[in-house]
Amino acid sequence: MKHSVVLDRNRCRGCTTCIKNCPTEAIRVRRGKALILSDRCIDCGRCIQVCPHRAIKSVSDNLERLRDYRYCVAIPEPALYGQFQHMWDIDLVLNGLKKIGFHKVFEAAKAAELLAEYTSRRGTEEKSPVPLISANCPTILRLIRIRFPRLIEHIDPLILPMELAATLARREAEKETGLPPEEIGVFAIVPCPAKATACHRPEGLESPVLDGAFAIRDIYIPLLRAMELLEEPEPMLSAGATGIGVAICSGECHARGSNKYLAVDGIENSIQMLEEIEDGRQPEVEFIELSACTQGCVGGCLTVENPYAARMRIRRMMKQQPVDRCVQPLGQEEEKDLQFSRILQYSPAFRLDEDRAEAMAKHLRIEALESRLPGLHCGSCGAPNCHAFAEDVVLGRASLDDCIFRVRERMRDVAGPGGTDVYLPPPFRQKKAETE
């Protein structure tokens, strides 16, 4: 499985900061280096944000890829608009994209308005499970498939705005240029590794509709230089406040016109909310928008600006625009493109064994081993907590001797009681120092 989050082993020092912050326990430290468990990674980018040595990074496409196509289309996420200080004219950004190598720009914000128009016209189906969960964050979709499979049926099966924008933009480009689709490159400009991964491996589509993705931080400097050279930008903005607002938390809720809704940002908060939904503790809510990043897409780890400052700019831009600009709804044939083309499936990343009896036996062994561990969750073993370490031992990914406290117990038989504290860090020593 391809992920945008990757590890640079040369920079990694095995400090265990990442393992303590990963929401799906997808990272271990072995032989002094971090190791990412591919089947558990959800590309949230949390490890990128917390790594003190910048050893974990996100891989996206290089602008040189524009040379591979005769005609190139940019699909900017609206989070891009909030990255520039003292800039309130979105047309500057859109014109700047054409200056750095793109031939055409099709806003993801415009596609978001088309999706909002469709959902308001569609209404709520009687058989739809409540609450309905937004599919706008690829990280949340992967999280549900891995940890909350019973909530898969609650997901509203609508494609991402950038995916709809790519489909419509390619069709327009084919008509305008007469070129075959394989000579037209459509690239998203994304704020997070999850959307970079979704460009190559979409969650709800059988095959990708985008040719690649550029991180906002990678094109920021070239775009800023191009914008500074613009004198009179051409009017290009095709989205209103509704589409621009999906860059921030609660933007999609407002775009849909939802009344009984919740908007949650941050991966930890999102996990807590999913647990409450699974337990039936949110009976009044009809629609839930979950964003893995702080303040929504403006808080993605591939952006350059403080998410709170970016949110402020987005909200100010929204006030300067009409509610929406997409007055022409999609036709019936085009509406078929809005739905998932494949059903989301449970991803058994935490399954202990394919055989249920064997899986139960392993589970009991894990519980028994965990009960004999100190329960300090220190991370010295290379796992995020004692339960994860017990699981690693039972599954053959680690040795019991990786626990420093277990080693101390073995040494105690040789050195005698209290004689092994010198092998532990000061916070874990039980014997008082003689100088005290």
C-alpha positions as CSV (number, residue, x, y, z in Angstrom):
1,M,0.0,0.0,0.0
2,K,1.4,3.4,-1.0
3,H,1.5,6.2,1.6
4,S,2.6,9.8,1.4
5,V,4.1,9.6,4.9
6,V,7.6,8.1,4.8
7,L,10.6,7.8,7.1
8,D,14.1,9.2,6.4
9,R,16.2,6.6,8.3
10,N,19.3,8.8,8.1
11,R,17.7,11.5,10.2
12,C,15.9,9.2,12.6
13,R,17.4,8.9,16.1
14,G,14.8,6.5,17.6
15,C,13.6,9.1,20.1
16,T,10.1,7.5,20.4
17,T,8.3,10.8,20.1
18,C,6.4,9.6,17.0
19,I,5.2,6.3,18.6
20,K,3.5,8.2,21.5
21,N,1.6,10.5,19.1
22,C,0.4,8.1,16.4
23,P,-3.4,7.7,16.8
24,T,-3.4,4.2,15.3
25,E,-0.2,2.9,16.9
26,A,1.3,2.5,13.4
27,I,4.9,3.2,14.4
28,R,7.5,1.2,16.3
29,V,11.2,1.8,17.1
30,R,13.4,-1.2,16.3
31,R,17.2,-1.2,16.4
32,G,17.3,2.5,17.0
33,K,15.1,3.5,14.1
34,A,11.4,4.1,13.6
35,L,9.4,1.7,11.6
36,I,6.0,2.5,10.1
37,L,3.4,-0.3,9.9
38,S,1.9,0.4,6.5
39,D,-1.4,-1.4,7.1
40,R,-2.1,0.9,10.1
41,C,-1.0,4.2,8.8
42,I,-3.8,6.6,7.9
43,D,-1.6,9.4,6.6
44,C,-2.8,11.9,9.2
45,G,0.7,13.5,9.4
46,R,0.7,13.7,13.2
47,C,4.1,12.1,13.2
48,I,5.4,14.7,10.8
49,Q,4.3,17.5,13.1
50,V,5.9,16.1,16.3
51,C,9.2,14.6,15.0
52,P,11.9,16.8,16.5
53,H,14.5,15.6,13.9
54,R,12.3,16.0,10.8
55,A,12.9,12.3,10.1
56,I,9.3,11.7,9.0
57,K,8.1,13.6,6.0
58,S,5.5,13.6,3.3
59,V,6.3,12.7,-0.4
60,S,4.4,14.5,-3.1
61,D,5.0,15.3,-6.7
62,N,7.6,17.8,-8.0
63,L,6.7,20.7,-10.3
64,E,8.9,19.1,-12.9
65,R,6.1,16.7,-13.6
66,L,4.3,19.4,-15.5
67,R,6.6,18.8,-18.4
68,D,5.2,15.3,-18.8
69,Y,1.9,16.7,-20.2
70,R,1.1,19.0,-23.1
71,Y,-1.7,20.7,-21.1
72,C,-1.8,21.0,-17.3
73,V,-4.7,21.8,-15.0
74,A,-4.3,23.0,-11.3
75,I,-7.0,22.0,-8.8
76,P,-6.2,24.2,-5.8
77,E,-7.7,23.3,-2.4
78,P,-9.3,26.5,-0.8
79,A,-6.9,26.1,2.1
80,L,-4.3,27.5,-0.2
81,Y,-6.0,30.9,-0.2
82,G,-5.4,31.5,3.5
83,Q,-1.6,31.0,3.3
84,F,-0.6,34.5,2.2
85,Q,-0.3,37.5,4.6
86,H,-2.0,40.7,3.6
87,M,-3.6,39.1,0.6
88,W,-7.4,39.2,0.2
89,D,-7.7,38.9,-3.6
90,I,-8.0,35.2,-4.5
91,D,-7.6,36.1,-8.2
92,L,-3.9,36.8,-7.4
93,V,-3.5,33.2,-6.4
94,L,-5.3,31.8,-9.4
95,N,-3.4,33.9,-11.8
96,G,-0.1,33.1,-10.1
97,L,-0.8,29.4,-10.7
98,K,-0.9,30.0,-14.4
99,K,2.4,31.9,-14.2
100,I,4.2,28.9,-12.7
101,G,3.3,26.4,-15.4
102,F,-0.4,25.6,-15.4
103,H,-2.6,26.2,-18.4
104,K,-5.9,26.1,-16.6
105,V,-7.2,26.4,-13.0
106,F,-10.3,24.6,-11.8
107,E,-11.1,25.3,-8.1
108,A,-11.9,22.6,-5.7
109,A,-14.1,25.2,-4.0
110,K,-16.3,25.3,-7.1
111,A,-16.7,21.6,-6.9
112,A,-17.5,21.9,-3.2
113,E,-20.4,24.2,-4.1
114,L,-21.7,21.8,-6.7
115,L,-21.6,19.0,-4.1
116,A,-23.4,21.2,-1.6
117,E,-26.1,22.1,-4.2
118,Y,-26.6,18.4,-4.9
119,T,-26.9,17.4,-1.2
120,S,-29.4,20.2,-0.5
121,R,-31.5,19.1,-3.5
122,R,-31.1,15.4,-2.7
123,G,-32.3,15.8,0.9
124,T,-32.0,13.1,3.5
125,E,-32.9,9.6,2.5
126,E,-35.2,7.8,4.9
127,K,-33.0,4.7,5.0
128,S,-29.8,6.7,5.7
129,P,-28.2,5.8,9.0
130,V,-28.0,8.6,11.6
131,P,-25.8,10.5,12.0
132,L,-24.4,10.8,8.5
133,I,-20.6,11.2,8.5
134,S,-18.8,13.4,6.0
135,A,-16.4,11.8,3.5
136,N,-14.4,15.0,3.0
137,C,-11.4,13.9,5.0
138,P,-9.5,10.9,3.7
139,T,-7.8,10.4,7.0
140,I,-11.1,9.9,8.7
141,L,-12.2,7.5,6.1
142,R,-9.1,5.3,6.6
143,L,-9.5,5.6,10.4
144,I,-13.1,4.3,10.2
145,R,-12.1,1.5,8.0
146,I,-9.4,0.4,10.4
147,R,-10.8,1.1,13.9
148,F,-14.6,1.7,13.5
149,P,-15.8,-0.7,10.7
150,R,-19.4,-0.6,12.1
151,L,-19.6,3.1,11.2
152,I,-18.8,2.5,7.5
153,E,-22.5,2.5,6.6
154,H,-22.8,6.0,8.2
155,I,-20.4,7.6,5.7
156,D,-22.0,9.7,3.0
157,P,-20.6,8.1,-0.1
158,L,-19.7,11.3,-2.0
159,I,-16.3,11.9,-3.6
160,L,-13.9,14.6,-2.6
161,P,-14.4,18.1,-4.1
162,M,-10.9,17.8,-5.6
163,E,-11.9,14.5,-7.3
164,L,-15.1,16.1,-8.8
165,A,-13.1,19.1,-9.9
166,A,-10.5,16.9,-11.6
167,T,-13.3,15.0,-13.5
168,L,-15.0,18.2,-14.7
169,A,-11.7,20.0,-15.5
170,R,-10.4,17.1,-17.6
171,R,-13.7,17.1,-19.6
172,E,-13.5,20.9,-20.1
173,A,-9.8,20.7,-21.1
174,E,-10.6,17.9,-23.7
175,K,-13.2,20.1,-25.3
176,E,-11.1,23.3,-25.3
177,T,-7.9,21.7,-26.6
178,G,-9.0,18.7,-28.5
179,L,-6.2,16.7,-26.8
180,P,-6.7,13.1,-25.7
181,P,-7.1,12.7,-21.9
182,E,-3.7,11.1,-21.5
183,E,-2.0,14.3,-22.7
184,I,-3.8,16.4,-20.1
185,G,-2.3,16.4,-16.6
186,V,-4.6,17.3,-13.7
187,F,-2.9,18.0,-10.4
188,A,-4.3,18.9,-7.0
189,I,-2.6,21.3,-4.6
190,V,-3.2,19.8,-1.2
191,P,-2.7,20.7,2.4
192,C,-2.1,17.3,3.9
193,P,-0.5,13.9,3.1
194,A,-3.9,12.1,3.3
195,K,-5.1,14.0,0.2
196,A,-1.7,13.5,-1.5
197,T,-2.2,9.8,-1.0
198,A,-5.9,10.0,-2.2
199,C,-4.7,11.5,-5.5
200,H,-2.9,8.2,-6.3
201,R,-5.1,5.8,-4.3
202,P,-8.6,7.2,-3.7
203,E,-10.8,5.7,-1.0
204,G,-14.1,5.8,-2.9
205,L,-13.0,5.4,-6.5
206,E,-12.0,2.3,-8.5
207,S,-9.2,4.3,-10.2
208,P,-7.6,7.7,-9.7
209,V,-8.9,10.8,-11.5
210,L,-5.9,12.9,-10.7
211,D,-2.4,12.6,-12.1
212,G,-0.6,13.8,-9.0
213,A,-0.5,16.2,-6.1
214,F,1.6,19.1,-5.1
215,A,2.0,20.1,-1.4
216,I,1.0,23.7,-0.6
217,R,4.4,24.3,1.1
218,D,6.3,23.1,-2.0
219,I,4.7,25.5,-4.4
220,Y,4.4,28.4,-1.9
221,I,7.6,30.2,-2.8
222,P,7.3,29.9,-6.6
223,L,3.7,31.0,-6.4
224,L,4.5,33.9,-4.1
225,R,7.2,35.1,-6.5
226,A,4.8,34.9,-9.4
227,M,2.1,36.7,-7.5
228,E,4.4,39.6,-6.7
229,L,5.0,40.2,-10.5
230,L,1.3,40.4,-11.3
231,E,0.0,43.9,-12.1
232,E,-3.6,43.5,-13.1
233,P,-4.8,39.9,-12.4
234,E,-7.5,38.5,-14.7
235,P,-10.8,37.8,-12.9
236,M,-10.8,34.0,-12.5
237,L,-12.6,33.2,-9.2
238,S,-15.5,30.9,-9.8
239,A,-16.5,30.0,-6.2
240,G,-18.3,31.9,-3.5
241,A,-18.2,31.8,0.2
242,T,-19.8,28.4,0.4
243,G,-17.0,26.7,-1.5
244,I,-14.2,28.7,0.0
245,G,-15.5,27.9,3.5
246,V,-14.9,24.1,3.2
247,A,-11.2,24.9,4.0
248,I,-12.1,25.5,7.7
249,C,-13.9,23.3,10.3
250,S,-17.7,23.5,10.0
251,G,-17.5,24.8,6.5
252,E,-19.1,21.8,4.9
253,C,-21.9,21.8,7.5
254,H,-22.7,25.4,6.6
255,A,-22.5,24.5,2.9
256,R,-25.0,21.7,3.3
257,G,-27.3,23.9,5.2
258,S,-27.4,21.4,8.1
259,N,-29.2,22.3,11.3
260,K,-28.5,19.4,13.6
261,Y,-24.8,19.0,12.9
262,L,-21.5,18.7,14.7
263,A,-18.1,19.9,13.4
264,V,-15.0,18.4,15.1
265,D,-11.4,19.1,14.3
266,G,-8.2,17.3,15.5
267,I,-7.5,13.6,15.2
268,E,-7.9,12.9,19.0
269,N,-11.2,14.8,19.1
270,S,-12.4,12.9,16.0
271,I,-11.6,9.6,17.6
272,Q,-13.5,10.5,20.7
273,M,-16.5,11.5,18.7
274,L,-16.4,8.3,16.6
275,E,-16.4,6.3,19.9
276,E,-19.4,8.2,21.0
277,I,-21.2,7.6,17.7
278,E,-20.4,3.9,17.9
279,D,-21.8,3.8,21.4
280,G,-25.0,5.6,20.4
281,R,-24.3,8.7,22.5
282,Q,-25.1,11.3,19.8
283,P,-28.8,10.6,19.0
284,E,-29.7,14.2,18.2
285,V,-27.1,14.7,15.5
286,E,-28.0,14.3,11.8
287,F,-24.7,15.2,10.2
288,I,-21.1,15.1,11.5
289,E,-18.1,16.8,9.9
290,L,-14.8,15.4,11.1
291,S,-11.4,16.9,10.3
292,A,-8.2,15.2,11.3
293,C,-6.3,18.5,11.3
294,T,-6.7,21.4,13.7
295,Q,-9.2,24.0,12.4
296,G,-9.8,21.9,9.3
297,C,-7.8,21.7,6.1
298,V,-6.0,25.0,6.9
299,G,-4.3,23.0,9.7
300,G,-2.8,20.4,7.4
301,C,0.9,19.6,7.9
302,L,1.7,20.5,4.3
303,T,0.7,24.1,4.8
304,V,3.0,27.0,5.8
305,E,0.7,29.3,7.9
306,N,-0.6,29.1,11.4
307,P,-4.0,27.4,11.1
308,Y,-5.7,30.0,13.3
309,A,-4.4,32.9,11.2
310,A,-5.3,31.0,8.0
311,R,-8.8,30.5,9.3
312,M,-9.1,34.2,10.0
313,R,-8.2,35.1,6.4
314,I,-10.5,32.5,5.0
315,R,-13.4,33.9,7.0
316,R,-12.6,37.4,5.8
317,M,-12.5,36.3,2.2
318,M,-15.9,34.6,2.6
319,K,-17.4,37.9,3.7
320,Q,-16.2,39.5,0.5
321,Q,-17.8,37.0,-1.8
322,P,-21.4,36.1,-2.6
323,V,-22.8,33.0,-1.0
324,D,-22.2,30.9,-4.1
325,R,-21.4,31.3,-7.7
326,C,-22.4,27.9,-9.1
327,V,-25.8,28.7,-10.4
328,Q,-25.8,25.8,-13.0
329,P,-26.4,22.5,-11.3
330,L,-25.0,19.3,-12.6
331,G,-26.9,17.2,-15.1
332,Q,-28.2,13.7,-14.3
333,E,-25.3,12.0,-16.1
334,E,-22.7,14.2,-14.2
335,E,-24.4,13.5,-10.9
336,K,-23.5,9.8,-11.3
337,D,-19.9,10.9,-10.9
338,L,-20.5,12.3,-7.4
339,Q,-21.0,8.9,-5.8
340,F,-18.4,6.4,-4.7
341,S,-17.6,3.9,-7.4
342,R,-16.5,1.3,-4.9
343,I,-17.8,0.3,-1.5
344,L,-15.6,1.0,1.5
345,Q,-14.3,-2.2,3.1
346,Y,-13.1,-3.0,6.6
347,S,-9.3,-3.0,6.7
348,P,-8.3,-5.7,9.2
349,A,-5.1,-3.9,10.4
350,F,-5.7,-4.9,14.0
351,R,-6.8,-8.5,13.3
352,L,-4.6,-10.9,15.2
353,D,-5.2,-13.9,13.0
354,E,-7.5,-14.9,10.2
355,D,-8.7,-17.9,12.2
356,R,-11.1,-16.7,14.9
357,A,-10.1,-19.4,17.4
358,E,-6.4,-18.6,16.9
359,A,-7.1,-14.9,17.1
360,M,-8.9,-15.4,20.5
361,A,-6.0,-17.5,21.8
362,K,-3.5,-14.8,20.8
363,H,-5.7,-12.2,22.5
364,L,-5.7,-14.1,25.7
365,R,-1.9,-14.4,25.6
366,I,-1.6,-10.7,25.0
367,E,-3.8,-9.9,28.0
368,A,-1.9,-12.4,30.2
369,L,1.5,-10.9,29.1
370,E,0.3,-7.3,29.6
371,S,-0.8,-8.1,33.1
372,R,2.8,-9.0,33.9
373,L,4.2,-5.8,32.5
374,P,4.8,-2.7,34.6
375,G,2.1,-0.6,32.9
376,L,4.2,2.5,32.7
377,H,3.9,2.9,28.9
378,C,7.4,4.4,28.9
379,G,8.1,3.6,25.2
380,S,11.6,2.2,26.0
381,C,10.7,-1.1,24.3
382,G,9.9,0.7,21.0
383,A,6.1,0.3,21.3
384,P,3.7,3.1,22.3
385,N,2.3,1.3,25.4
386,C,2.5,-2.0,27.2
387,H,-0.5,-3.5,25.4
388,A,1.1,-2.7,22.0
389,F,4.4,-4.3,23.3
390,A,2.6,-7.4,24.4
391,E,0.9,-7.6,21.0
392,D,4.3,-7.3,19.3
393,V,5.7,-10.1,21.4
394,V,2.8,-12.5,20.7
395,L,2.9,-11.7,17.0
396,G,6.7,-12.1,16.8
397,R,7.5,-8.5,16.2
398,A,9.4,-8.0,19.4
399,S,11.2,-10.0,22.2
400,L,10.2,-10.0,25.8
401,D,13.7,-8.9,26.6
402,D,13.0,-5.5,24.9
403,C,11.3,-4.4,28.1
404,I,13.9,-2.9,30.4
405,F,11.9,-3.8,33.5
406,R,11.8,-7.4,32.5
407,V,15.6,-7.4,32.0
408,R,15.9,-5.8,35.5
409,E,14.0,-8.7,37.0
410,R,16.3,-11.2,35.4
411,M,19.3,-9.3,36.6
412,R,18.0,-9.1,40.1
413,D,18.4,-12.8,40.5
414,V,22.2,-12.3,39.9
415,A,22.8,-8.9,41.5
416,G,20.4,-9.2,44.5
417,P,17.5,-6.9,45.5
418,G,18.1,-3.2,44.7
419,G,21.3,-3.9,42.9
420,T,19.8,-3.3,39.4
421,D,18.4,0.2,39.8
422,V,21.6,1.6,38.3
423,Y,20.5,0.1,35.0
424,L,17.3,2.2,35.0
425,P,16.8,5.9,34.3
426,P,16.5,8.0,37.5
427,P,12.6,8.4,37.4
428,F,12.2,4.6,37.4
429,R,14.7,3.8,40.2
430,Q,13.1,2.5,43.4
431,K,16.1,2.7,45.8
432,K,16.8,6.1,47.4
433,A,20.2,7.7,46.7
434,E,22.6,7.6,49.7
435,T,23.1,11.4,49.4
436,E,19.4,12.1,50.1
